[in-house]
Amino acid sequence: MIAKISSAGILGTGFYVPDTILTNVDLEKLVDTNDAWIVERTGIRERRIADKDVPMSALAFRAAQRALENAGVGADELDLIIVATLTSDRIVPSTACILQDRLGAHHAAAFDLSAACSGFVYASSVAIQFIENGIYKKVLVIGAETLSKYIDWEDRNTCILFGDGAGAAVYGEVEAGYGVLSFDLGSDGSGADAIQIPSSGSLHPVTEEMIAKKMNLIHMNGQEVFKFAVKTMGATVLTSLKKINMDRTEIDWLVPHQANFRIIQSAAKRLHLPMEKVIVNIQKYGNMSAACIPVALAEAVEQHRFRKGDIIALSGFGAGLTWASCIMRWARED
Ligand code: UT7
């Protein structure tokens, strides 16, 4: 990828998480675990869980409405909607199409994007291409998940980690020199089995036998993913910075994927960033996959943490395996 100065950036953000809270103490009743272990090994204290009859699109819709409002953009101004998710309402049609109708985004094209926890940054990189080349003016990017519907509540290796939520950003033209300055996307498909839902598609169609073996739920090699994440999350930000001859000392904020507090700390260390410059909300929400970064971003905006001109690095990693980062100069007066 060729780095370039772009004039596409975030106009507004929004997020939504379900009201129901599942604490570590609640989990102690389900599996052989304890609050102290979870907090020490992951940093997570609680997570949000969507009701059984609530689909991912319901969370995404609320986040999208808030992002549009925050951006001052009407749904009918949208040219494109991209939903980054691994828990779409259905395999067909895309959830982006469901939202296009529900939002009343009459002029928008719509599609889902599959890059797991790196999905929001991947989708953002697609959005800015359309804006920079003049094809589209306003693009809504959503990262949303209802992972709780794919959790094995008897598997302590995974059930303690994940939560539900949705975050959204409206991208559009911003002042020259502001917005997304650079990004780095990557993948290593040799790690495809490290995080997977084995029976979720054409390889192993869902059958009673698959369900009995819990193959329709999340399977993860935690240690392999941990090592990959530690290696990748800081490195991808350094790659993004290098493309625009920027130094890590210029970063004002890191908005990382929230998978494990120890992974976030190691990325911050690699970037020589004090933790005060890192947006962390893992203690409240756990790992919401594609929703983590946009929720953290939107929550930080709501807390007025960013100033116009701040250099913000987004960095994620996840199933695929994939990784993605981008560097943006904050264009909003908050
Ligand atoms: O979005 C990307 C998705 N996934 C990730 O980013 C996950 C990355 N990986 C991780 O965050 C960590 O590997 C985990 C949090 C999943 C596990 O932490 P760990 O420090 O790697 O633990 P471990 O798997 O090495 O297990 C250490 C011990 C084991 O016991 P023994 O063999 O030492 O007696 C486990 O059986 O901790 C035990 N253990 C638990 N104990 C209490 C594993 N899970 C639990 C648990 N509660 N929930």
Residues whose N, C-alpha, C, O or C-beta is under 5 A from the ligand:
A	BS01	UT7	D32 T33 N34 W37 R41 T42 C117 R156 N157 I160 G222 Q223 V225 F226 A259 N260 F317 G318
